[in-house]
Structures are given as C-alpha cells and as structure tokens.
C-alpha cells in the first residue's frame, strides 16, 4: 500500500511547491484590448510567463476596468497593483518632467520622441525610485492631430468649442485658444463625442480609430504636434520579491516590448488613419494659419514649462536639442 501511494504523495507535494512558487501580478491599462499598446502589454505578459517558466503570471486589465487612467500610478505605488501602464503627461502637475513629451512641437517625430525618452529616462528612473517604483519600458503614441466636428482654418475657429482635455497641457491649450476644456478619459471618448460633451481634441489617429470617431467627427488635421509616451511601471518591492532569474525575464521582456511597441506604433498610425478615412473622416494637412497659431501655443507652453521646471527642465531641453 505504501509503495502504491508514495508516488502520489510526492506528486501532490510537488504540485503544492509549484503553486506556492508562482507569483501573480495585476497590470491595469487605460486603453481597449485591441489598442496596440494593450496588445503589446499582453505579449509582454506572455513573454514573461514563458521566460520565467510560469513563475510569474501577469494579468492585463484593459480599458480602465481595474483602475482609471489617473489612478494607475498611485495604485502601483501603493501596491494595489504590482505593475501598470501610465500616460506620462497625465502627471505633469505632480512633476513637470512627466509632461515633457506633451509640449507641442518639441518632439514631432518618432526619432525625436525616442531621443527625448533617452534624455528623460534617467530623471524618470530617479523620481520613480524615490516613490518606490521602477520604469520598465516606454512606447510613444502616433503623432497628435486635431479632431473637429467643424472645419478649421485657424485657432480662432476653436474659440468656444468643447475641447477634450486629458492632461494639464491639453487643458492649457484649450485655454490659450479660447476653447472650453472638458476632462474626458480615453475609455469615454466615443460617448463624449456622440453625446456632444466634447466637439474637438488633440489626439492620435489610434485613439480616434479605437473610439470609432468617424461616426461622430468629420475632420482630423495632421498637425504632428507631439508623440506622448505610455510608460510601464512596476512596484519596487514586488519586483525585489522575485528571484533573480524572474527579474531578468521581466527586464528582457520589457526591452523587447519597447522595440516592438515602437514598430507597432508606426504601423498603428497608418492603419488607424486608413480606418478613419474609410469611415468618412477627412484626414487633412493643417491650414497654414492653424499651423502658425498652434506653434505659437507650443512656444507659450514650452516657456511656461521651463519656468515651472527650473534648472532641471532647462538642462533636459538643452540635452534634447544638442
């Protein structure tokens, strides 16, 4: 009898040991499961699972289903979620460097966006370390343009219009052009435009395609104003609790996700504009006066940002422009 049950007992103990060694993390994200950022997160989680031999399981919670976009950073810092994806510009009021890649016409291409990230990264890593977190990887959104329910020839045409604001910079743009800023999170964009809560915004083609804005908006002006970045952050204590091999698996998967995410952002830019165009939206170059007006807005925002960020900010801008 003993010989018959001894292997079963061993197998039971082995299974118990495996279960206890497995770690589970929650990863809140603000965007739909089909958005390229979220798809990239899911691949990152799958890569970690495979490389760690199943020791670390990361569950991605898309579309603000676990925490809303502005809540994710605090959730990771406080340990309610072990890992999360944030839009850095959302947190500019906390620390000006978070908003660097939301300054209009500072970094207007993918190459510039990644150059800016290389300059930002040491400062971001230091700030996150002070807050008990780590940076894993960053991926830029496609270039930002202006969605509008009516045609635009200059910034004057935006006066009085209901303008979706999702960051301090986008709210300030509204103030400078005389629009009415309305705070609307990514998960609520479609409903906001459908119900008239908002009539215009600056955002990427990817956001518009996710929200099927071609059903509600007829114009998108390709201003290529900036490429804000999503950043994946992790709770330092949660990371430190992993064994060395699993930590290495996370960092390798993160490095791969940054490279893959950049490529996918470029693909998403073209694909999303094709979707909007096919749905009847006019994808247009901005009129000359609108470009001139918005660049003036960008200069104002850069001056204001530099004034608030002080020597740290000026050094960052100087390093970027070298």
N, C-alpha and C positions, 0 to 999 in steps of 0.2 A: 504493500500500500504506500509506504513511504517513497519507494522508487517511482511509483506512478505519479504522485503529486508533487514531487520535488521540482521537476522542470516547470510545472505550472506556477509554483510559488516563486521560482526565480523570475519567470516572465512577468508576473504581477509586480514584483519589486522593481524590475527594470522599467516597466511602464510608469510606475509611480515616480521613479527617478527622472524619467524623461519629462513628465508633466511638470514636475517641480522646477526643472531647469528652464522651462520655456517662459519667456517674458512676452507680455502683450502691451503694445503701445496704441494709443488713440491719436489720430492725426486729423484735426479739424481743418477744413478748407472752405473757402467762401464761394467757390465757383461750381457750376454744374459738372456732373461726372464726365460729360463729353468735351468739356473745355480742355485745350491742350495742356494747360498747367496741371489739371487734375489727372489726366491720362498719364502725364509724366510722373506724378506722385504715386499713382498705382503701380507703374513699372518700377519705380524706386523701391516701393514696399516689397514687390515680388523679388527684386534683386537681393534685397536684404534677407528675405526669407530663405532664398536659395543659398546664398553665400554663407549664412550662419547655420546652415543645416537645420533650419526650422527652430532655432533657439529664440529668435526674435520675430514676432508676428506684429506687423503694423497694419491697423485698420484705418483706411481713409474714409472720412465722413464728409462728403461733398455738399455743396450748395447751402452752406451755413446751417446744416442740420444739427450740428453739435454745439457750435458757438457761432455767433455772428462775427463778421469780419473785424470790427473794432475790439472784440472780446478775446480774440485768439491769443494775442501776445501775453495778456495777463493770465490767461488760462495755462499757458505753458510755463510762465514764470512761477505761478503758484502751484504747479503740479497737478492741476485738474486734467490736463492733457500733457503727455510726455513730449510731444512733438507737434508742430503746427506750421502752417503756411500763412505768412502775412504779406500785405501790400505795404511796403516801407513808407510810402508817402502819407499813409493814414496817421502816422505817429509823429509828424513834424512838430506839433505843438509840445510834445514831450521833449524833443531834442531835434534841433534844426537839421542835423546831418541826415536824419531819416528822410527829409524832404528834398534832398539834393537832386534826385533824378526826376522830380516833378517841376523843376524850374523850366518854364517854356523856352525852347530854342537854345538851351545849353548843350545838351547831348541829343542830336536829332537823327542818329543812325545807329544800327546795331553795333558797329565798331566803336562808336563813341560811347554807347551805353555800357559796353563791357570794359572799356578803358576807364570810365567813371567808376564802375564797380571795383576795379583793381585799386583805385585811389581811396574809395570809401571803405573797403573791406577791413583794413587794419583798425580804423576808428570804430566801425560797427562791432568787430570782434571784441574790442576793449570794452565798449559800452555793454554788450551782452554779458561779458564775463562779470562785470560789476553787478549785474542783475540776476546772476545765477543761470545763465543760458549760454548757448553756443550757436554760431552760424554754420549751417551745413552747405547750402548752395543757393544761388540766386539765378533767376531767369527773367529776362525782360519781356514785357508785353510788346506787341507790334506798335508802330508809331501812332500817336494820338491825332485824331482829326475832330472836326466839329459836326455833330449831328444837329439837324434843324428841321422843324416841320415846315418852315418857310424858307425861300431863297435868301441868301446873304450876299451883300456886296461890300459891306464894311462892318466894323464893330458897332457902329451906330444902330445897325439893324437888330442888334441883340438887346437893345435897351428895353427894359420892362419884361423881357421874356423869362419864363420859368426855367431855370438852369439847374440841372442836376449837379450837386456838389458831393464829392466822396472823400475829399481831403482838404486840408487847410488851403493849399494852393488853388484848387479848383473853386473853392468858395471865394477866395480873394480875386480870382479872375472875374467872377461874376460881379463883384463889387466894382471893379475897375471899368467894366464895360456897361455898367448900369443894369445888369440882369438881376433877377430875383433868385438867390441861391436856395435850393431845396435839397436837404440831405436825403439821398436815396442809395441804399446798398445794392451791390451787384445782383443779388438774388431777387430784388424788387424792381429792377429796371423796366422789364416788359410791362408790368402792371402800371407803373408810374406814367409811362408814355401812353398806354392805352386809355387811361382814365383822365389824362390831362394834368396830372400832378406836376409833370415836367414836360417841356417842349424842346429842350436843347441840352447838349452836354458836350464836353470834350472827352473822347474815349477811343478805344481801338476798334478796328473792324471786327475783331474777335468777340468783343463784348456785344456789339450790335448783332452779330450772327447768333450768338448764344440766346439773346433776348428776342430774336425774330423781329428786329426793329423795322425791317422793310414793310411790316404790316401797319406801322403807325407813323413812320418818318420817311420823308421823300428825298432828303438831301444829306450827303456826307462830304465835307470839304477836307481834302487830304493835306492838312497843314504840317504834318510830321513834327508836331510841337515838342514832344518828348516821348521817352520809352520808359515808363516806370517799371520797377522790378518787384517781383514777388521773391520773398526770402523764406527759406525753410529753416526754422529754429528748433532747438532741442533743449530740454531741461538738463542742466549740467549734472545734477545729482542722478537723474535717470540714466544718463549716458555713462557716468562713472560706475554705476552699479553693474554694467555689462562686463563680461570678461574681455580680455584684450583682443581675441580673435573676432568677437562680435563687434567690438568697437571698430576694428579695421574694416569689417564688412560694411558697416554703416558709412564710413568715410569714403570707401571705394565706390559704393553705390551712389553717394552724393556727388562725387566728382563726375561720374558718368552721367548723372541726371542733369548736371549743369551744361555739359556739352550737348547732350540730347535735347534738352529744353530749348537751347538757343536755336538749334536747327528746326525744331518743331514750331517755334515762334515765327520763324521766317516763312515756313510752309503755311501756317495758320493765317498769316497776314494776307497772302494771295488768295487762299481758299475762302476766307471769310468775306472778303470784298466781292468775290465771284458770287457767293450766296446772296449777298445784299443786292448786287446788281441784277441777278436773275429774278429777285423778288420785286423789282421795280424801283429800287432806290437809285438815285443819280449819284455816282461817285465822281466828284469834280475837283479840279485844282482850285485852290482858293483864289478869288479875285485879287488883283494887286493891292487894292486899298485894304482889304481884310488882312492880307499878309503884313502889310506895313503896320496896321493898327495892332495886330496881335504881337508883333515883335517889340513894339513899344511897351505892351503889357509885360512881356517877358523881361525886358530891361528893368522895369519897375520892380518886378518880383525878385530878380537877382539882387538888386540894390537893397531891397528890404531884407532878403535872406542873409546877405553878407553882413548887414548891420546887426541882425539878431544873433548870427552865429559867431561873430567876432573873429579873432585871430585864427581859430581852428577852421572856420569856414573859408576864410581868405586863403589860407595855406592849401586847403583842399582844391579850391578853384584854380589856384596857381599851378598846382601839381597836375591837374587835369589838362590845363591849357599848354603845358610845356610840350 
